[in-house]
Amino acid sequence: MSLLKKWKRKVLRLCALVLIKIAPVVRPGLATKFAVYFYGKLGMRFIGRPNYLSARINFDGTDYGLVEIHEGVTISSYVRVLTHDWSLYTVAKSIGYFSERPIGKVCGVSIGAFSFVGTGSIIMPGTKIGKGCLIGSGTVVRGHIPDYSIVVGSPGKIVGDTREFISSQFSRLGIEHDVD
């Protein structure tokens, strides 16, 4: 990549981050539109339009192309989406292993259609969240999360099924609808 292209990319990233952060002051929901536009230009993959992306999401800048967000997804404030982990490089030094080359992993993250990620959650590298999942606030998510899972805790554990949750809440609210 030429020096000019690198600088253009850095300027685009800086503009994106500033505009996304100030967008909610202008109009709620504007941050989602800006995020889809700018992160899309930087390589992030959007499969359909997300429902809501907070202006306070921290996406790992290793490679935005490693992040995939599907239709109807909601990501709350202060969520961290990681696509790299170099911890092994650091802790291996404690046993006398020093490497010129960093040791670690770079893996993509996918958030399935109509999933909800609660505030303060951390999505680890290589995580694949299925369709219709509910990730509770403060959850550390890693690995493969099957469709319709409710995940809470640190480390995140599957504690329920969103179809059962929807059914119980609909009953409580007097809403008639079959949940398959």
N, C-alpha and C positions, 0 to 999 in steps of 0.2 A: 504494500500500500504506500503510495507516495506521501511525502510530508504534507502536501496541501490537503490531500484527502483525510489524513489523520487529524489535521487541525479543524477541517470542516466538521468532522465527526465529533470532535471534542466540543466545538461551539454548539452544534445541534444538541448534544447531551446536556450541556450547561443551560441552554435556553429551555429545553424540555423540563429539566428539574425545577427551574425557577417558575415557569408558567404553571406547571402542575401544582406546585406548593401554594401559589397565590390564587389559583382559580376559585377555590371555595369562598374566598372573600367576595368575589364578584357575583357568583351564583352557585349554589349547591348543585352538584352533579356535573359541573363544568370540568372538574378534574378528571372524571372518567373519560370524557371526550378528548381532552388533551392527552391523557395517558395513552389511549388507544392510538391516536395519531402519531405522537412522538415516539413511544416505545415501539410501535409498528415500524416506523422509519429506521429505528435502531436494530431491527431484526426480530423483536418479540413476535410470537405467533398468536394471533387471535383467531379462534375458530368460532365465528359468530360474535355477537356484541355482548360484552359483560354487562351485568346489571348495575354494579357500582364498584369503583375502585377508589379507595380513599387517597387523598393527596399525601397521606403520611405512611404509605407503603414504602419499604426499603427493598428494592430489587437489587440483587447482587449484579454488579456491573461487569463480571468476568466475560460474559457473552450473553446478551439479551436474547439471542437466537435459541438459547437453551430453555427458555421459559415459554410454556404453552398454556393459554387461558381460553376456556371454552365458553360457549353461550350462557348467558344468565348468571355468571359467577358474581358473587359479592365478596370483596376482600376489605375487611375493616381496617381501622387505623393501627399503626405501630406493628404491622405484620412484617416479618423479615423473610424474604424468599432467597435461599442460598443455592448456588450452583457449583460451589467449590468447597473443598475441605483440605487444608494443608496442615492439620494438627499433627499428623504422623511425622512430618518433616521436623517439627519443633520437638516433640517428645522423644523421638529417636535419639536426639543428641544427649538425653539424660543417661543413655546406656553406652555412650561413646560412639554412636554412628553419626558421622558427619558426611554429608553429601553435597557435592557442588550443585546438583540438580534437585529442585524441590520434589519431595515425595508426597503425593496426595491424589485427589481425584477431582475431576470436573464432570458433573452429570447434570442432565436436564431435569426439569420439574414440570409436571402437568397437573392442571386443576380442572377436573371434569365439569361438565355442563350442570348448571343450577346448583352448584355447591356453595357453601357459606363458610368463610374463614373468619373466626372471631378475633377480636382485638388482642394484640400482643402475642400472637402465635408465631412460631418459627417453623418454616418449612425447609427441611434439610435437603441436601443434594440427592438426586435420584428418586425423589418422592413422586408417586403417581396417585393422585386423589381421584377416585371414581366419580360417577354421576350422582347428584343428589346427596352429597355428603354434608354433614354438619361438623365443623371443627370448632370445638369450644375455645373460649378465650384462654390465652396463655399456654396453649397446647404445643408441644414439640412433636412435629409430625415427620415420620420417616418411613421409607419402604412403600409397599403397595397397599393402598386403602381401597377395599372393595366398594362397589356402588352402594349407595344408601346407608353408609356407616355413620354412626355418631362416635366421634373420637374426642376424648378429653385426657388431660394430664400431661405429666412430664416424667417419663416418656409417654407419648400418646397411646392410649389403649382404646379399643373398640368396646363401647359400652351399650350400644343399642342400634336400632334400625330406624332411619328417618321415616319410613312408611308407617311404622307403628306409632311414632311420635306424631306425625301428621294426623293419623286416624284418631288418636286420643285427644289431640287439641281440637280437631274439628268437632268431635262429639261434645267436648266441653263447651264449645262456642255455639253449638246448635247448627253447624254447617253440614249439610247432607252432600256427600260426595264419596264415590267408591275409590278406595286407594288400593291399587293393584300391587 
